[in-house]
Amino acid sequence: MFISKKFRHAYLVTSVLTVMSLAGCADSDAGGSGALQVSGSTTVAPVAADAAQALKADGLDITVATQGGSAGGISQLAAGQINIAMSSKPLAKEDKAANPNTDFLSTQIGADAVGVIVTKKVADAGVKNLTADQVRDLFEGKITNWSELGGPDLDVFVYDKEPGRGTREVLDKYIYGDEKAPPPPKSGNFAIVGGNLETRNKLESTPGAVAPLSTSFVEGRDGLAAVTLDGIEASPENIASGKYPMSRPLYLLTDGKPKGSAKKFIDYVLTTKGQKLMTKHGYLTLKEIGK
């Protein structure tokens, strides 16, 4: 974990309330005269919510939601339901093929690291680093007790992400490369979760839990730890260089070149003030990754 942040919990509560208040005055028609509709990745959402709040002072009406994560945002954008999709994964060939009438335009706003997160009890007992093979065996249900990895005599409980989530795709790329991931294991100790907050809550309430999660959501959480992967820490330097194996770009997507409120929103996130929001939430700015 790489950037220290204070009052993380307080912010998240405020952020949720901000999103709710903005959503209350939204127009459901993305092409209408109502609010600018932004939806998708739960990783990008805290930055978008803060940007929306800042622009509200300039008279912009913006609603931020996280329905279906990155994949949901991309689908909603293609269906004309929203103006901007938040994504924590690059647009795939499959996304373009499934939506040939959508002129996807990706604007990178920063970068993030996905961590393999365990409980402090597991980390303190000796599980501080994992290899790609060990992570794969954990998520496939082949390793069922942490003692098999030098940890405590504690059952492993895996919380995986839904298919299509940016976090899940980063994990799959790390452990499977270009190969297709197998179906989830048939185990009572495996469950699918949605957004980052749900994932973190599950981790904190399950002593033997492991899950993929943005490292920014673990900062300041004393009961959780991000292991190193193949001996590599998710430091800013390792993320920027691509050495850390589960780093990822963060995007705002539009259908064609952004105009009007959508352009104002994206332009703001790219300004010095907007990029400070990336730092605030534990992400790397475009400057830090050499963009």
C-alpha positions as CSV (number, residue, x, y, z in Angstrom):
1,M,0.0,0.0,0.0
2,F,1.5,3.2,-1.0
3,I,-0.3,6.5,-0.1
4,S,-1.3,7.4,3.4
5,K,-4.8,8.9,3.7
6,K,-6.5,10.2,6.8
7,F,-10.2,10.0,7.6
8,R,-10.9,7.5,4.8
9,H,-14.1,6.2,6.4
10,A,-15.4,9.7,7.0
11,Y,-14.9,10.6,3.3
12,L,-16.6,7.5,2.1
13,V,-19.7,8.2,4.1
14,T,-19.7,11.8,2.8
15,S,-19.1,10.6,-0.8
16,V,-22.1,8.3,-0.7
17,L,-24.3,11.1,0.6
18,T,-23.0,13.4,-2.1
19,V,-23.8,10.8,-4.8
20,M,-27.2,10.3,-3.4
21,S,-28.0,14.0,-3.2
22,L,-26.8,14.6,-6.8
23,A,-28.7,11.6,-8.0
24,G,-31.9,12.9,-6.5
25,C,-32.2,15.6,-9.1
26,A,-31.1,13.5,-12.1
27,D,-32.9,13.2,-15.4
28,S,-32.9,9.5,-16.4
29,D,-32.6,10.4,-20.1
30,A,-28.9,10.8,-20.8
31,G,-29.7,12.7,-24.0
32,G,-32.2,15.0,-22.3
33,S,-31.8,18.3,-20.6
34,G,-31.4,16.9,-17.1
35,A,-28.3,16.0,-15.1
36,L,-25.0,14.8,-16.6
37,Q,-25.1,11.0,-16.0
38,V,-21.9,9.3,-14.9
39,S,-21.8,5.6,-13.9
40,G,-19.5,2.6,-13.7
41,S,-16.4,1.7,-11.8
42,T,-16.5,1.9,-8.0
43,T,-12.8,2.6,-8.1
44,V,-13.2,5.8,-10.1
45,A,-16.4,6.8,-8.3
46,P,-14.8,8.7,-5.3
47,V,-12.9,10.9,-7.7
48,A,-16.0,11.5,-9.9
49,A,-18.1,12.3,-6.9
50,D,-15.7,14.9,-5.7
51,A,-15.4,16.4,-9.1
52,A,-19.2,16.5,-9.4
53,Q,-19.4,18.3,-6.1
54,A,-16.8,20.9,-7.2
55,L,-18.6,21.5,-10.5
56,K,-22.0,21.8,-8.8
57,A,-20.8,25.2,-7.5
58,D,-20.4,26.2,-11.2
59,G,-24.0,25.3,-11.9
60,L,-23.5,21.8,-13.4
61,D,-26.1,19.2,-12.4
62,I,-24.3,15.8,-12.2
63,T,-25.2,12.4,-10.9
64,V,-22.7,9.7,-10.1
65,A,-23.6,6.0,-9.8
66,T,-21.8,2.6,-9.7
67,Q,-24.3,0.2,-11.3
68,G,-22.5,-2.9,-12.5
69,G,-19.0,-1.6,-12.2
70,S,-16.8,-0.9,-15.2
71,A,-18.8,-3.4,-17.4
72,G,-22.1,-1.9,-16.3
73,G,-20.9,1.6,-17.2
74,I,-19.7,0.6,-20.6
75,S,-23.0,-1.1,-21.3
76,Q,-25.0,1.9,-20.1
77,L,-23.0,4.2,-22.2
78,A,-23.6,2.1,-25.3
79,A,-27.3,2.0,-24.6
80,G,-27.4,5.8,-24.3
81,Q,-28.4,5.7,-20.7
82,I,-25.5,7.7,-19.4
83,N,-23.1,10.4,-20.7
84,I,-19.8,9.2,-19.2
85,A,-18.7,5.7,-18.2
86,M,-16.2,5.2,-15.4
87,S,-13.8,2.3,-16.1
88,S,-10.9,0.7,-14.2
89,K,-10.0,-1.4,-17.2
90,P,-9.1,-0.7,-20.8
91,L,-11.9,-1.0,-23.4
92,A,-11.7,-4.6,-24.8
93,K,-12.2,-5.7,-28.3
94,E,-15.3,-7.6,-27.1
95,D,-16.8,-4.3,-25.9
96,K,-16.3,-2.7,-29.2
97,A,-17.6,-5.7,-31.1
98,A,-20.7,-5.9,-28.9
99,N,-21.5,-2.3,-29.5
100,P,-20.5,-1.4,-33.1
101,N,-22.7,1.7,-33.2
102,T,-20.9,3.3,-30.2
103,D,-17.9,5.5,-30.9
104,F,-16.0,4.8,-27.7
105,L,-13.5,7.4,-26.7
106,S,-11.3,6.7,-23.7
107,T,-9.7,9.4,-21.6
108,Q,-7.2,8.2,-19.0
109,I,-7.3,10.1,-15.8
110,G,-4.7,8.2,-13.7
111,A,-3.7,4.8,-12.5
112,D,-4.4,2.4,-9.6
113,A,-3.1,-0.8,-8.1
114,V,-5.2,-3.9,-7.4
115,G,-3.9,-5.8,-4.4
116,V,-4.5,-9.3,-3.1
117,I,-5.8,-8.4,0.3
118,V,-5.8,-10.6,3.3
119,T,-6.6,-10.1,7.0
120,K,-4.0,-8.8,9.4
121,K,-4.2,-12.1,11.3
122,V,-3.2,-14.0,8.2
123,A,-0.4,-11.5,7.3
124,D,1.0,-11.4,10.8
125,A,1.2,-15.2,10.9
126,G,3.5,-15.2,7.9
127,V,1.6,-14.7,4.7
128,K,3.2,-11.5,3.4
129,N,4.0,-12.5,-0.2
130,L,2.3,-14.6,-2.8
131,T,3.3,-15.9,-6.2
132,A,1.0,-15.9,-9.2
133,D,0.7,-19.7,-8.8
134,Q,-0.3,-19.4,-5.2
135,V,-2.9,-16.7,-5.9
136,R,-4.3,-18.9,-8.7
137,D,-4.6,-21.9,-6.4
138,L,-6.3,-19.8,-3.7
139,F,-8.9,-18.5,-6.1
140,E,-9.5,-21.9,-7.7
141,G,-10.1,-23.4,-4.3
142,K,-7.0,-25.7,-4.4
143,I,-5.5,-24.1,-1.3
144,T,-8.1,-24.3,1.5
145,N,-6.1,-23.5,4.7
146,W,-3.6,-20.7,5.2
147,S,-1.3,-23.1,7.0
148,E,-0.5,-24.5,3.5
149,L,1.2,-21.1,2.8
150,G,3.0,-20.8,6.1
151,G,0.1,-18.9,7.8
152,P,-2.3,-19.7,10.6
153,D,-4.4,-22.8,10.8
154,L,-7.4,-21.0,9.4
155,D,-9.8,-21.8,6.5
156,V,-9.4,-19.7,3.4
157,F,-12.5,-17.8,2.3
158,V,-12.3,-16.3,-1.2
159,Y,-14.4,-13.2,-2.1
160,D,-14.0,-12.8,-5.9
161,K,-15.3,-10.0,-8.1
162,E,-18.1,-10.3,-10.7
163,P,-17.0,-11.0,-14.3
164,G,-16.6,-7.8,-16.2
165,R,-15.4,-5.8,-13.2
166,G,-12.1,-4.1,-13.8
167,T,-10.6,-5.5,-10.7
168,R,-11.5,-9.1,-11.7
169,E,-9.9,-8.6,-15.2
170,V,-6.7,-7.4,-13.7
171,L,-6.5,-10.4,-11.4
172,D,-7.3,-12.8,-14.3
173,K,-4.6,-11.2,-16.4
174,Y,-2.1,-11.7,-13.7
175,I,-2.8,-15.3,-13.0
176,Y,-4.0,-16.6,-16.4
177,G,-2.4,-14.3,-18.9
178,D,-4.3,-14.6,-22.2
179,E,-6.0,-17.8,-21.2
180,K,-9.6,-17.9,-20.2
181,A,-10.3,-18.1,-16.5
182,P,-12.0,-21.4,-15.3
183,P,-15.5,-21.4,-13.7
184,P,-15.6,-20.5,-10.0
185,P,-14.9,-23.4,-7.7
186,K,-17.9,-25.2,-6.2
187,S,-17.1,-24.4,-2.6
188,G,-19.0,-23.0,0.4
189,N,-15.9,-20.9,1.1
190,F,-16.2,-18.9,-2.2
191,A,-18.5,-16.0,-2.9
192,I,-18.9,-13.3,-5.6
193,V,-19.0,-9.7,-4.4
194,G,-19.7,-6.4,-6.2
195,G,-18.1,-3.0,-5.5
196,N,-15.0,-2.1,-3.4
197,L,-16.9,-1.1,-0.3
198,E,-18.8,-4.5,-0.2
199,T,-15.5,-6.3,-0.8
200,R,-13.8,-4.5,2.0
201,N,-16.7,-5.1,4.4
202,K,-16.6,-8.8,3.7
203,L,-12.8,-9.0,4.2
204,E,-13.1,-7.2,7.5
205,S,-15.8,-9.5,8.8
206,T,-14.2,-12.8,7.7
207,P,-11.0,-13.9,9.6
208,G,-9.6,-16.1,6.8
209,A,-10.7,-13.9,3.8
210,V,-8.8,-13.0,0.7
211,A,-10.0,-10.8,-2.1
212,P,-8.8,-8.6,-5.0
213,L,-9.3,-4.9,-4.1
214,S,-7.9,-1.5,-5.0
215,T,-5.1,-0.9,-2.6
216,S,-6.4,2.6,-1.9
217,F,-9.4,1.1,-0.2
218,V,-7.2,-0.6,2.3
219,E,-5.2,2.4,3.5
220,G,-5.9,3.1,7.2
221,R,-7.7,-0.2,7.7
222,D,-5.7,-1.8,10.5
223,G,-7.3,-5.2,10.1
224,L,-6.3,-5.7,6.4
225,A,-3.0,-6.0,4.5
226,A,-2.0,-6.1,0.9
227,V,0.6,-8.9,0.2
228,T,3.5,-8.3,-2.2
229,L,3.2,-10.2,-5.4
230,D,6.2,-12.2,-6.6
231,G,8.1,-10.0,-4.1
232,I,7.0,-6.7,-5.7
233,E,5.2,-4.0,-3.6
234,A,2.5,-1.8,-5.0
235,S,4.6,1.4,-4.6
236,P,4.1,4.4,-6.8
237,E,7.4,3.7,-8.6
238,N,6.5,0.1,-9.3
239,I,3.0,1.1,-10.5
240,A,4.3,3.8,-12.8
241,S,6.9,1.6,-14.3
242,G,4.5,-1.3,-14.7
243,K,6.7,-3.6,-12.6
244,Y,3.9,-4.2,-10.1
245,P,1.9,-6.9,-11.9
246,M,-1.6,-5.7,-11.0
247,S,-1.5,-2.0,-11.9
248,R,-4.2,-0.6,-14.1
249,P,-5.2,2.6,-15.8
250,L,-8.4,4.5,-14.9
251,Y,-10.6,6.0,-17.5
252,L,-13.6,8.2,-18.3
253,L,-15.4,7.0,-21.5
254,T,-17.7,8.8,-23.8
255,D,-19.6,8.1,-27.0
256,G,-17.6,10.2,-29.4
257,K,-15.7,13.4,-28.5
258,P,-17.2,14.8,-25.3
259,K,-19.2,18.0,-25.6
260,G,-21.0,20.4,-23.2
261,S,-21.2,19.3,-19.6
262,A,-19.4,16.0,-20.4
263,K,-16.4,18.0,-21.7
264,K,-16.4,20.3,-18.7
265,F,-16.5,17.4,-16.3
266,I,-13.6,15.5,-18.0
267,D,-11.6,18.7,-18.5
268,Y,-11.9,19.4,-14.8
269,V,-10.6,16.0,-13.8
270,L,-7.6,16.6,-16.0
271,T,-6.8,20.0,-14.4
272,T,-4.4,20.4,-11.6
273,K,-7.3,20.6,-9.1
274,G,-8.9,17.5,-10.6
275,Q,-5.7,15.5,-10.5
276,K,-5.3,16.3,-6.9
277,L,-8.4,14.2,-6.4
278,M,-6.5,11.2,-7.7
279,T,-3.8,11.8,-5.0
280,K,-6.5,12.3,-2.4
281,H,-8.0,8.9,-3.0
282,G,-4.7,7.0,-3.2
283,Y,-4.3,6.8,-7.0
284,L,-1.5,8.0,-9.2
285,T,-1.8,11.1,-11.3
286,L,-1.1,11.3,-15.1
287,K,2.1,13.2,-14.3
288,E,3.3,10.5,-11.9
289,I,2.9,7.8,-14.5
290,G,4.5,9.9,-17.2
291,K,1.4,10.7,-19.2
